[in-house]
Amino acid sequence: METQDARVPSSTMMRLVFRASGLIARYKRVALVAAIVVVLVEATRVAWRGKTGDFGPVIAVVNRLAAGEPMYVGNETGPAYVYSPLFALLIQPLGILPDKVIRFLWYLLTWVLLAGSWRLAALILYDGERSGAAVPKGYWLLAIAPIWYFAYYNALNGQTTPLMMFLVILSYYLDRQGRQWLAGISLAGSMLIKPFPVIVLGFYLLRKRWFTMLSTGVASCVFLILPIIRFKKHYLEVLNSWMQVNRQQQTIYDISDWAHQSISSFWYRVFGRHHPPPFLTDPTDPVFWVVWLSIAALVGVTVMTTLVAARTSRQQDAHAAFAMYLLCWALLPPTSWKHYYILLLFPCALLAKVALSHEVGNKASMGVLGALFVGLILLHIDLPGIKHTFYEMSTCVFMGLLVFGLLTSMVAKSFMAQPSPSHVRATRRGSLDGEA
């Protein structure tokens, strides 16, 4: 990897990052081959260990379609296939392969998507500065170190979040390139797997990206209608089964469990609630109001930051606002699984860029990245009781809120640093008087 940052590191941590990055760059071919070998070995291990995590539902629906059985089947003890009918039809050709091969290919695809997301982040953040061809020394380590654990376990469990995240970041990249129809199609594809990325439509709405929003709506309708070609008059039954399975799956989880790292689960643990309703619908419970006020505060701050970012001239502020929607995606769903924090990928990439810049705020960004890395180490301590304890303390939630707060302050400082309209007018008037 090329490097173009000759700035002298200003801290011990930065010097360590620069040295490690330089070492990797010097032996990049060896590092690349080693990484490929590790992924292939791990893919083989995952393929032969049996159905676990989200591998099971995906393989099950492929096999059911091949056997002509119903697509949606409930599961009271674990995950069931809850994604769209179109997604099932797209992966149906995998049914000709043995289950082990499907798991092997799915694992490899996950890492391709993760690498693609990192690459898209670099192209977006350095577009117009370095044409996306190269990034400063240390960027990759700073961007990846705080989230590698989440990346690893998304792949290990066969989750679809990396695919959804890739499509959302691709949508943002295409929108910035002026290809708004394709941007909408990409976002619609992500939403048809699970509905959570719909929150990104708020970003496009406030940024007045009308064609992207229109394309998303049209593509979503097309994606919903297309399976009628396969199911014909039975398609309404399929859609009804889809909704029923999603509803059933929401009832089997206890969001106060340590594995759920959402705003809702945090407050339910604080107040000692167990087996709460899947969606917060009991206004007689004080926790109901605490949770919804917290959600309203997060959404309100995100909306205000997006509007403020639209009034500044810095692309970095738009990136920060977009990153906040990814954080909301991780924080707001009640049954937000701990691995959803792979969505920190783009926010961490942005903080890594700021940390390597000369701007005010780079020390704070470096500090937050360091704090995230420490939090990751704590979550990785696999001693009896300790790992769950750190999750029960909602460590992932606080990691997300820490980044959320820093992004908000960055945009606010950028806005406050702008000259006032009266100052701009006075400057222009003085310039014209001087010319006269």
N, C-alpha and C positions, 0 to 999 in steps of 0.2 A: 504494500500500500504506500502510495506517495504521501509525503508530509510536507506541509508548507508553513509551519508555524515555528519560527526560530526564537520566539519569546522565551526569556529565561523564567523558569518556574518560580513562583513567589512563595511556595510553601513546601514543607517536607513531603506532604501527601502528593502534591503535583509533581515533585521531582521523582518520586517513586513511580507514579503513573507514566511519566515521560520515559523513564528508563525501561520499564516493562514494555511500553509500546515500541520503543526503539529496538528492543531485543526481538520482539515478535516480527517487526518489519524486516529485520536483518535475516531472520530465518522463516520468512513468510511461507515459502513453499513447504518446508518441513512442517510448519504449524498447520497449514491447510490440509496436507496429507494426513497428519495425525488426527485432525478434527474429523475428517471424512471416515477414517478407520474407526474412530470411537463411535460415531453415529451408526455406522453399519453394524458394528458389534452389538451396540445397544438395541438396534432395530431387530436383530436376530434374537436377542434375549427376550425382548418384548413379544415377538411373534410366537415363541414357543412356551410362554408361561401361562397362556390361557386367557379367557375373556375377563377383563376387568375394566372398571371405569366406563368411559363412553365407547370403547371398542365394542362392547357387548351389544348395546342397542343398534349401532350402525350395522354390524354384521347380521344381527337378528332380522332387521327389516329387509336386508338384501336377500337373505335366505327365504323369508316369508313371501316376498314378491316372486322369487323363482318358483316357489311351490304353489303359487296362486292363493295364498292365505291372506287374511286381513292385514293391512299395513300397520294399524295402530292397535296395540295390545297393552293394557294397563299392567302395572307392576307395583304391588304394595310394599315391597321390601327393598327396592333399588331403582336405578334409572331405567326409563323406558324410552323408546324412540318418540321424540316430541317435535322433530323438525318438520318442515313443509313437505307436502306430497311431491312437489317438483324436485326437491333435493334428493328424495328417496329414488325417484326415477333416474336422476342423473348418475347416482352411484350404483344403480341396479346392475350394470354390466360387470361389476366386480363379483357378481354371484357365480361366475364361471370359475372363479379361483378358490382354492382352499382357504379356510378361515385364517390360517397362519400367514399366508401370503398377503391377505388383505390387511392384517395388522402390521405386517412388515412395511407394506407400501404406504399405509396411513401414517405410520411413524415417520418415514422419510419425507412424505409430503408436508407434515407439520414443520419439520426443520427447514424445508425449502420456503415455506410461507413465513417463518420467523426471520430467516435471512432476507427474504424479499421485503419484509416490513422494515427491517433495519436499513436496507438500501434505499427504500422510498423515503424514509425519514431523513437520510442524508441528502437526497436529491431535493427535498422540499426545503430543508433548513439552509442549505448552501446554494440554492438556486440564485443566479445573478451575482454571486460572490466568487464562487470557484467552479461554476457550471456543473456542480455535482460530481466532478471528475476526481476530486481528492478532498480529503478532510484533514484538519490539523492533527498533529501527533497527539495521542492520548484520547481522541474523541471516542473511538470505539470502546475502549476500556471503561471510560467514564459512563458511557451510555448503557453498556451491557452489564457491568458488574452488579448494579443494584437489582437486576431483574432476572439474572440467569436461572435462579432457582425456580421462579415461576415458569420460565420458558421450558425448563427441563421437565417439570411435572405436568405441564399441559401436553407435552409430547408423550410422556410416560402413560398418561391416563387416556390418551386418544380423544382429547376434548376438541370441540369445534371452535373455541374462542380464537385461536391463531388464524383460522380461515376467515372468521368474521372481522377480526381486527385488520387483517391484510386488505380485505375489500373496502373497509371504511377509510383506511389511510390511502389506498389507491384512489378512492373517490375524491378525497381532498386533493391529492396530487393532480388528478385529471381536471378537477374544477379550476385549480390554479393555472393549468395549462390552457384554459379556455375550452376544453372539451367537456362541456357541461352535460350533454346527453349521455356520454359514456360515464361521467361521474355519477349521474342518477342511477344508471343501470347497475353500477358497482355497489352503490349503497342499498339499492333494492335487493340485490342478491344477498347481501349480509343480513338484511331484515327478514328475509324469507327463511333463514336458518333459525334464528331466534329474533324476537321483536325488539330487543333492547337497543340496537343501534338507531332506532327511530328518534332517539334524543338528538342525534346529529342534525336532524332536519331543523331543529331550533337554531343551530348555528347558521345554516344556510338561509333560513328565514330572516334572521337579524342582519345578515350580511347582504341581503337582497339578491340572492343567487336564484332568481326565479326559474330559469330554465333547468337548473339542477333539480330544484324541487318538483317541477312539472315532470321531468324525466323520471324521477324516483317514483312518483305516483303512477305514471303510465306503466313503467316497467313492473311495479309491484302488482298491478292489476293483471298484466299479461302473464306474469309468473304464476299467479293464483289460478288463472283460467286455463293455462296450457294443459294441465293434467287431465282435463275433461276429454281430451283426445284418447287417452288410455282407458279411463274409467267410465266414460259416457254417462248413462243414466244413473249409475251408482255413485257419481262423484259427490253429490250432496251428502250421502252417507259417509264417504271418506272424510269430507270436511267436518262433519259433525263428530266423527270419531277422533279427529285431530284435536278439536276443542275439548272433548271429554277427557282425553288422555292428559292434556296439559293441565286441566283442572284437577284431575286425580293426582298428578305428580306434585302439585303444590300442597296437597294435604298430608303427604308422608314425611315432610321435613319439619324438624324443630329448628327454627331460625336462631334460637338462643344457643344452639350447639356451637362448639368452638370452631368448627370448620367454616361457618358462615361469617363473613367479614363485611357486613353492611352496616349502614347507620341504624337500621331497625334492629339488627341482631345485637349491636352494641348496647342500645338502650334496654333491650329485653334482658340482657345479662346484668346490666347495672341494677335493674329493679327486681332481679331474681325471678323473672317470668320463665315458664317452661311450656313447651308444646303450645305456643301461641297460634292464633289463626294465621294462615298463610299471607293474607292481606289484612292490613290494620283497619278493621271495620267496627270496632266497639268504642264509641265515643264516651262511654261511662268509665272507661279505663284511663287514668291519667297518662299512662304511657302512650296511649293513642295520640294525645295532643303533643307530647314531647317529641315523638317520632315525626309527626307531620310538620311541626314547626321547624325541626332540624332539616327536613327535606326541602321545605319552602325556602329556608335560609340559603341552602346550597344552590338551589335553582335560581333564586333571586340574585345571588352574588354572580353566578355564571352569566345570567342575562345582562346584568349591569356591566360586567367586565367586557362582554362581547360588544355592547353598545359603545363603551368607552374606547375599546380597541379600534373600532371603526372610525373614530374621530382622530386617531393618531396616524402618522404617516409611516410608521414602522411595520414592516412585514412580521417582525418578531412578535409584536403584540397580537396579530391575528393568529399566529401559531400558538401563542399562549392560550388564547380563548378556545381554539380548537382542542388543545390538550385538556382543558378543563371539562369538556364534554366527555372525553374518554374517561376521566376520573369519575364524573357523575355516573357513567355507565357501570363502573365498578362499585361505587358506593351506594347507589340508590335501590337496586332490586333487593327485596327482602331476603331472598334465598341466594344471595351473592356468595358463591363458593370462593375459597381462599385463592384459588389459582386464577381468578378473574384479574388479579393484579398484574398479570402480564400486560394489561392495558397501560401500565406505567412506562411501557417501552418508548412511545413517542414523547411523553412529558420528560422522561429522563434524557432522551436524546437532545431535547431543547435545552435542558439545564446544563448538559455537557457542553453545548455550544456556548452558552452564556459563561460557564466557568472558564472557558478558554479564551474569552474575549477580554478586551481592555475596559469594558463598560463597568459602571457602578452596578453592583449586584453579583459580580462574578464570584466574590468570596462567599456570599450567602448561598449561591448555587452549589459551590463546591462543598460547603458545609452540609447542605441538605443531601447531596449525593452520598457523602460520607456517612450521614446518619442512616440513610436507607440501606447502605451496605452493612452497617452494624446490625440494623434490624433484621436483615436477611440472615446474618450469622446466628442471631438468637433463635430465629425460626428453624434453623437447620440443626440446632443442638438436639440430637435424637436420644436423649437420656430419659428414663422413665419419669413421666409426669411433667418434665420441664418444657418439652415442646408444646404440649397442649396448654400449659399455663400461659405461655407467651401468646398463643392464639386466643385464649380466653380473655387476655388483656386487650384484645382487638388491635394487635400490633399492625396488621395490614391496614386497618381503617385509619390509624394515626399516620402511617406512612403516606397514604393517599391525601389526607387532610393537610399534612405538612407541605407536600408539593402543591396542593391546591392553593394554600395560603400564600406561598412564595410567588406563584404565577399571578395571583391577584395583585399582590403588592408591586410586582414588576410592571404590570400594565398601568396601575395607578400612578407610579412614579414617572413613567413615560408620559402620561397625560399631564401631570402637574408640571413637568419640565418644559412643556410646550409654551411658547410665547402666547400671551393673551391676544385676542382679536384686535383690541385697541392698540396694543404694542405693535402688531404687524402693520396696522393702518398707519400708525405714526412713522414707522420705519419707511414704508413705501412713500409717504408724503415727503419725508425728509430727503429721500433719494430723488424724487421728482424735483424738489426745490433746488437740490444741488445741481441737477442737470440743467435746470433753467438758468 
